[in-house]
Structures are given as structure tokens and as C-alpha cells.
Amino acid sequence: MLSAKHFFISALTITLAMVASVVGANILIDNYSLFGNARGKRISLYYNERLEKNILSRRYVPENFNALLIGPSTSFNVNTGMFRPLEIYNLSILGGTITEIKALVDNYLELRSPRLVIICMYPYMLRQHGMKTDYLSSRAVYGALGSIDILKRYVIQAYHSLSEKELYNEFGYHVYEEVPLEKTLELIREKAEDPDYARRELSIDPLAWQDYLDLIEELRERDVKIIQYYHPVPRPIYERHREFFDNYLDLVTAVLPEDAITVDFNMPKYKHFTTQLGNFQDDCHLSGKGAAGMEKLLHEMLIEHVSAADVVEPEDE
């Protein structure tokens, strides 16, 4: 019969051997191309978008994409795959703070400088500072190799392959679950009628503002072309809180490099989009219809502000 000491040592040895086997298998499989050559591969997300975009932003994204779309969840369901021949990866994350978004961009910058960064500016991105989870740390990347998260990823990937159901694609795009229009209208009306909505939910955090300034400075130092677009807001909300949104736009635009481009999708010329409330899920997120419309608006924006050789008409699906 094993003594308590021998039992502990045996159990520990077996556990470490199992963990080492799992880690070794994941390194050999290298599903995220973290260790081997990532060039030319196409890798979709499946399970934990914060963790997976953290891993992919270190090798896969810089080796395969020369431009980035960054922002919070307001730009998460914009499919950048239609903007070829520019290779734009959508690094937006659900509920993303500027701290988290900057961390992903910094991962990319470790390997190369992008030709273009498109910033989806929506006030939520600057209302909070810091990381919401540990999934965006370096420790999380290598810890994931022996974690249950990777196993779940494999299971979900297999399920999606069998069901032909893809919620993400290799460009970082994510499909939102649709919200009934009645619910959308109710949410928009609630925010439009709340006099304190903008100040309470969208005011800038000073530390988040510094992260934003640091990110802009990093891109400026690398001569990266910046196009910052002001995310469209449902027209009833914008009209009710126009002073807040307009002042916010002036503030974030004033610190951009002189050669940066700013496009405000709340201008009167875009009322055809912002007055169609079916383009939204709530007070800010785009519906599937709205995301498709936004992709067309962004394509027109790129044609106007980027070299013609970099942007062509998207092929019909």
C-alpha cells in the first residue's frame, strides 16, 4: 500500500504527464498557428473570442493581414472579408475597452506595422479602463494550451463543421443573434427619453483616454494610415443627445494626426441609414441588415480615402 507521500508524488507525476501531453499535442496541432508558419492559413474563431483573438493577433493576423478594423462590439459584426484586395482583420471585441483593444494591436505591432487601421469610434470604448478578464494576457495564451478552453474549441469546431453553422469567419467577423424589431424600438425609445443616458453610460474615463492617446501615438510613430469613423447612432437617440455626441466627436478627432481621416456616420447625409431603425439591435449595435449596410458604407469610405488599387468592388456572393 502506498504511503501518503508516495501517493501524492505518483498523482502529481501522472497529472503533470497528462498536462504535458495535452500541451505537447496542442503545440503539434498548432490550430492557431502560434508556433509554425501562419502565412496563407485561414483560421476562424469558435469559442472564446477574447482568448482566441489574443492568440491569433500574435502570429496569424500580422502574417496574413495588412490592415485592421478595431473597436468595441459596435463593429464586431462587420465582415471585412469583402474589402479585398486589402486584407483587413476585424480585431473588435465584445464589450471591448480601449485597454483591451490596444493590447491586441500591440500584439500585432510586435511583428509588423499595418498599412491601415480603421477605428470604429463609439463612446463606450473609452468609458472604462483596464482588462475585463485575464484572457488577453500573455500568460493566458500559453496557459490555454493545457486548458479546457482549447478542448471546448475543438468540440465546437467539430459541431460547426457537421452543422455547417459558422458564427465567425477567418477575418474575425462574428454573427449576432438577431433581436425582434419591437424590442429594438423599445430600447431605442428608452435611451432617447432618458435625459441622463449619455453622461451616465458613455462618459470618458481619464485612464481610458490616456490609452487612446497612447494608441494613436503608436500608430503615428509608425506612419500608419488612420481612418476613424464615428459609429452611427439611431437617429432618435442622436437627436436627443446631439450635444454630447458632437462634443465627443470633436474631442477624439482633435488628437488624431493631421493626415488621419474622420468620417461621421451621424451626419445628415447618412440619415437614410440612421433613421432606418431596423438597422440596429438596440441603442448602438447593428442588426444583420445594418451590418450589411455598414459594410457598403465602409467600402465607399475606403474607395474615397484609400488608393484605388487597394479597394475593388466586392464580388457577388
NUFI-13328 format. One record per residue (C-alpha): residue number from 1; y, x, z. Coordinates in Angstrom, 1 decimal, always signed. Layout:
N
pos,yy,xx,zz
NUM,Y,X,Z $
...
This chain:
317
pos,yy,xx,zz
1,+0.0,+0.0,+0.0 $
2,+3.4,+1.3,-1.0 $
3,+5.9,+2.1,+1.7 $
4,+9.3,+0.5,+1.6 $
5,+10.8,+3.8,+0.4 $
6,+8.2,+4.2,-2.4 $
7,+8.6,+0.6,-3.4 $
8,+12.3,+0.9,-3.7 $
9,+12.1,+4.1,-5.7 $
10,+9.5,+2.5,-8.1 $
11,+11.5,-0.6,-8.5 $
12,+14.7,+1.4,-9.2 $
13,+12.9,+3.6,-11.7 $
14,+11.5,+0.6,-13.6 $
15,+14.9,-1.1,-13.6 $
16,+16.6,+2.0,-14.9 $
17,+14.0,+2.5,-17.5 $
18,+14.4,-1.1,-18.7 $
19,+18.2,-0.8,-18.8 $
20,+17.9,+2.5,-20.7 $
21,+15.5,+0.8,-23.2 $
22,+17.9,-2.1,-23.8 $
23,+20.9,+0.2,-24.2 $
24,+18.9,+2.5,-26.5 $
25,+17.8,-0.4,-28.6 $
26,+21.3,-1.7,-28.9 $
27,+22.6,+1.7,-29.9 $
28,+19.8,+1.9,-32.6 $
29,+20.5,-1.6,-33.8 $
30,+24.3,-0.9,-33.6 $
31,+25.1,-4.5,-34.5 $
32,+28.8,-3.8,-34.1 $
33,+28.8,-0.5,-36.0 $
34,+30.3,+1.1,-32.9 $
35,+28.3,+4.4,-33.3 $
36,+27.4,+4.7,-37.0 $
37,+29.4,+4.3,-40.2 $
38,+31.1,+0.9,-40.3 $
39,+32.6,+1.2,-43.8 $
40,+31.7,-1.6,-46.1 $
41,+29.9,-3.7,-43.5 $
42,+30.8,-7.3,-42.7 $
43,+30.3,-8.3,-39.1 $
44,+31.1,-11.8,-37.7 $
45,+31.7,-12.8,-34.1 $
46,+29.2,-15.1,-32.4 $
47,+29.6,-15.4,-28.7 $
48,+32.4,-13.7,-26.6 $
49,+35.4,-13.2,-28.8 $
50,+37.3,-11.1,-26.3 $
51,+34.4,-8.7,-25.8 $
52,+33.4,-8.7,-29.5 $
53,+36.9,-8.1,-30.8 $
54,+37.3,-5.3,-28.3 $
55,+34.2,-3.6,-29.7 $
56,+35.0,-4.3,-33.3 $
57,+38.6,-3.1,-33.0 $
58,+37.3,+0.4,-32.2 $
59,+35.4,+1.2,-35.5 $
60,+34.7,-1.8,-37.7 $
61,+38.2,-3.2,-38.0 $
62,+40.0,+0.1,-38.7 $
63,+37.4,+1.3,-41.1 $
64,+37.4,-1.9,-43.2 $
65,+40.8,-3.5,-42.8 $
66,+44.2,-2.1,-43.7 $
67,+46.3,-4.9,-42.2 $
68,+46.2,-7.0,-39.0 $
69,+47.2,-10.5,-38.0 $
70,+47.9,-10.6,-34.3 $
71,+48.9,-13.4,-31.9 $
72,+47.5,-15.9,-29.3 $
73,+45.3,-18.8,-30.1 $
74,+48.0,-20.4,-32.4 $
75,+46.9,-18.0,-35.2 $
76,+43.2,-17.8,-34.2 $
77,+42.0,-20.2,-36.9 $
78,+43.9,-18.7,-39.8 $
79,+41.4,-17.4,-42.3 $
80,+42.8,-14.1,-43.5 $
81,+39.9,-13.6,-45.9 $
82,+42.0,-15.4,-48.6 $
83,+44.7,-12.8,-48.7 $
84,+42.8,-10.2,-50.8 $
85,+43.1,-7.6,-52.1 $
86,+44.9,-6.8,-48.8 $
87,+42.2,-6.6,-46.2 $
88,+43.7,-8.4,-43.2 $
89,+41.7,-8.8,-39.9 $
90,+42.7,-11.6,-37.5 $
91,+42.9,-9.9,-34.1 $
92,+44.3,-13.0,-32.5 $
93,+42.6,-14.2,-29.3 $
94,+42.3,-17.5,-27.5 $
95,+44.9,-17.7,-24.7 $
96,+45.9,-14.1,-25.5 $
97,+48.6,-12.3,-23.6 $
98,+50.7,-9.6,-25.2 $
99,+48.9,-7.1,-22.9 $
100,+45.5,-8.1,-24.3 $
101,+46.7,-8.2,-27.9 $
102,+48.4,-4.8,-27.6 $
103,+45.1,-3.4,-26.2 $
104,+43.3,-4.5,-29.3 $
105,+46.0,-3.0,-31.6 $
106,+45.8,+0.3,-29.6 $
107,+42.1,+0.5,-30.2 $
108,+42.8,+0.2,-34.0 $
109,+45.6,+2.8,-33.8 $
110,+43.1,+5.4,-32.3 $
111,+41.6,+5.7,-35.8 $
112,+44.4,+4.9,-38.3 $
113,+47.7,+3.1,-38.9 $
114,+47.7,-0.2,-40.6 $
115,+49.8,-0.8,-43.7 $
116,+51.0,-4.1,-42.4 $
117,+51.0,-6.1,-39.1 $
118,+51.7,-9.8,-39.2 $
119,+52.7,-11.1,-35.8 $
120,+52.3,-14.8,-35.1 $
121,+55.2,-15.2,-32.6 $
122,+54.7,-18.1,-30.3 $
123,+56.3,-18.1,-26.8 $
124,+53.0,-18.4,-24.9 $
125,+52.1,-14.8,-25.9 $
126,+54.9,-13.5,-23.7 $
127,+54.7,-15.8,-20.7 $
128,+52.1,-13.8,-18.9 $
129,+51.4,-10.1,-18.4 $
130,+48.1,-8.4,-17.9 $
131,+44.4,-8.9,-18.7 $
132,+42.8,-12.3,-18.1 $
133,+39.3,-10.8,-18.0 $
134,+37.7,-7.3,-18.0 $
135,+36.2,-7.9,-21.5 $
136,+39.0,-5.9,-23.1 $
137,+38.5,-2.7,-21.2 $
138,+36.7,+0.4,-22.4 $
139,+34.2,+0.0,-19.6 $
140,+33.3,-3.4,-20.9 $
141,+32.4,-2.0,-24.3 $
142,+29.7,+0.3,-23.1 $
143,+28.6,-1.9,-20.2 $
144,+27.9,-4.6,-22.8 $
145,+25.2,-2.5,-24.4 $
146,+22.9,-3.3,-21.4 $
147,+24.3,-6.8,-20.6 $
148,+23.2,-10.3,-21.0 $
149,+26.2,-10.9,-23.3 $
150,+24.6,-9.0,-26.1 $
151,+21.3,-10.9,-25.7 $
152,+23.2,-14.2,-25.9 $
153,+24.9,-12.9,-29.0 $
154,+21.6,-12.3,-30.7 $
155,+20.3,-15.7,-29.8 $
156,+23.4,-17.5,-31.0 $
157,+23.4,-15.4,-34.2 $
158,+19.8,-16.4,-34.9 $
159,+20.7,-20.1,-34.3 $
160,+23.7,-20.0,-36.6 $
161,+21.6,-18.3,-39.3 $
162,+19.0,-21.0,-39.1 $
163,+21.5,-23.9,-38.9 $
164,+23.9,-22.3,-41.5 $
165,+26.7,-23.1,-39.0 $
166,+29.4,-20.4,-38.8 $
167,+32.2,-20.8,-36.4 $
168,+33.6,-17.3,-37.1 $
169,+33.6,-15.0,-40.1 $
170,+33.9,-11.3,-40.8 $
171,+37.7,-11.5,-40.8 $
172,+37.9,-12.6,-37.1 $
173,+38.6,-16.2,-38.1 $
174,+37.5,-19.0,-35.7 $
175,+37.0,-22.7,-36.4 $
176,+38.5,-25.0,-33.8 $
177,+36.8,-28.2,-32.7 $
178,+38.9,-31.0,-34.1 $
179,+40.9,-33.3,-31.8 $
180,+41.3,-37.0,-32.7 $
181,+44.8,-37.7,-34.1 $
182,+45.5,-40.2,-31.4 $
183,+45.0,-37.6,-28.7 $
184,+47.2,-35.1,-30.7 $
185,+50.1,-37.7,-30.9 $
186,+49.8,-38.4,-27.2 $
187,+50.0,-34.7,-26.3 $
188,+53.0,-34.1,-28.6 $
189,+54.8,-37.1,-27.2 $
190,+54.2,-35.9,-23.6 $
191,+55.7,-32.4,-24.3 $
192,+58.6,-33.8,-26.3 $
193,+59.5,-36.2,-23.5 $
194,+59.2,-33.5,-20.7 $
195,+62.7,-32.0,-20.2 $
196,+61.3,-29.0,-18.4 $
197,+58.4,-28.3,-20.7 $
198,+59.7,-25.2,-22.5 $
199,+61.1,-23.4,-19.4 $
200,+58.1,-24.2,-17.3 $
201,+55.3,-23.3,-19.8 $
202,+56.9,-20.8,-22.2 $
203,+59.5,-18.6,-20.4 $
204,+59.1,-14.8,-20.9 $
205,+57.6,-12.7,-18.2 $
206,+59.6,-9.4,-17.8 $
207,+56.5,-7.2,-17.8 $
208,+55.1,-9.0,-20.9 $
209,+58.4,-8.4,-22.6 $
210,+58.1,-4.7,-22.0 $
211,+54.6,-4.8,-23.5 $
212,+56.1,-6.4,-26.6 $
213,+58.8,-3.8,-26.8 $
214,+56.2,-1.0,-26.5 $
215,+54.0,-2.5,-29.2 $
216,+57.0,-2.8,-31.6 $
217,+57.9,+0.8,-30.9 $
218,+54.4,+2.0,-31.6 $
219,+54.4,+0.3,-34.9 $
220,+57.9,+1.5,-35.7 $
221,+57.0,+5.1,-35.0 $
222,+54.0,+4.9,-37.4 $
223,+56.2,+3.3,-40.1 $
224,+54.0,+0.2,-40.1 $
225,+55.5,-2.7,-42.1 $
226,+56.0,-5.7,-39.7 $
227,+56.2,-9.3,-40.7 $
228,+56.8,-11.6,-37.7 $
229,+56.6,-15.3,-38.3 $
230,+57.7,-17.9,-35.8 $
231,+54.8,-20.3,-35.4 $
232,+55.6,-23.9,-36.4 $
233,+56.1,-26.4,-33.6 $
234,+55.6,-30.1,-34.0 $
235,+59.0,-31.4,-35.1 $
236,+59.5,-33.9,-32.2 $
237,+58.9,-31.0,-29.7 $
238,+61.1,-28.6,-31.6 $
239,+64.0,-31.2,-31.8 $
240,+63.8,-31.9,-28.1 $
241,+63.7,-28.2,-27.1 $
242,+65.6,-26.8,-30.0 $
243,+67.9,-24.6,-27.9 $
244,+65.0,-22.9,-26.2 $
245,+63.1,-22.2,-29.4 $
246,+66.1,-21.0,-31.3 $
247,+67.3,-18.7,-28.5 $
248,+63.7,-17.3,-28.2 $
249,+63.6,-16.5,-31.9 $
250,+66.9,-14.7,-31.7 $
251,+65.7,-12.6,-28.7 $
252,+62.4,-11.5,-30.2 $
253,+63.9,-10.9,-33.6 $
254,+66.7,-8.7,-32.3 $
255,+64.4,-5.9,-31.2 $
256,+62.5,-5.6,-34.5 $
257,+63.0,-2.6,-36.8 $
258,+65.7,-3.1,-39.4 $
259,+63.1,-3.3,-42.2 $
260,+61.0,-5.9,-40.5 $
261,+60.7,-9.4,-41.9 $
262,+61.1,-12.5,-39.9 $
263,+60.0,-15.9,-41.2 $
264,+60.8,-19.0,-39.1 $
265,+58.4,-21.9,-40.0 $
266,+60.6,-24.3,-38.0 $
267,+63.4,-24.1,-40.5 $
268,+64.4,-27.4,-42.3 $
269,+62.6,-26.1,-45.5 $
270,+59.3,-26.3,-43.7 $
271,+59.8,-29.8,-42.2 $
272,+57.2,-31.1,-44.7 $
273,+54.7,-29.2,-42.5 $
274,+56.1,-29.7,-39.0 $
275,+56.7,-33.4,-39.4 $
276,+53.1,-34.0,-40.5 $
277,+51.7,-34.2,-37.0 $
278,+48.1,-34.2,-38.3 $
279,+48.6,-30.5,-38.9 $
280,+48.4,-30.0,-35.2 $
281,+45.8,-30.3,-32.4 $
282,+48.3,-30.6,-29.6 $
283,+51.8,-29.1,-28.9 $
284,+51.1,-25.9,-30.8 $
285,+47.6,-25.4,-32.1 $
286,+46.8,-26.1,-35.7 $
287,+44.2,-28.5,-36.8 $
288,+41.8,-27.6,-39.6 $
289,+44.1,-29.3,-42.1 $
290,+47.1,-27.5,-40.5 $
291,+45.4,-24.1,-40.6 $
292,+44.6,-24.5,-44.3 $
293,+48.3,-25.4,-44.9 $
294,+49.4,-22.4,-42.9 $
295,+47.2,-20.1,-44.9 $
296,+49.1,-21.3,-48.1 $
297,+52.5,-20.8,-46.4 $
298,+51.5,-17.3,-45.3 $
299,+50.2,-16.5,-48.7 $
300,+53.6,-17.5,-50.2 $
301,+55.3,-15.4,-47.5 $
302,+53.2,-12.3,-48.4 $
303,+53.9,-12.8,-52.1 $
304,+57.6,-12.8,-51.3 $
305,+57.6,-9.8,-48.9 $
306,+54.7,-7.5,-49.9 $
307,+54.0,-5.6,-53.1 $
308,+52.7,-7.8,-55.8 $
309,+49.7,-5.5,-56.3 $
310,+48.6,-6.2,-52.7 $
311,+48.5,-10.0,-52.9 $
312,+47.0,-12.1,-55.6 $
313,+46.2,-15.8,-56.0 $
314,+43.2,-16.6,-53.9 $
315,+40.0,-17.6,-55.8 $
316,+39.0,-21.2,-55.6 $
317,+36.2,-21.8,-53.2 $
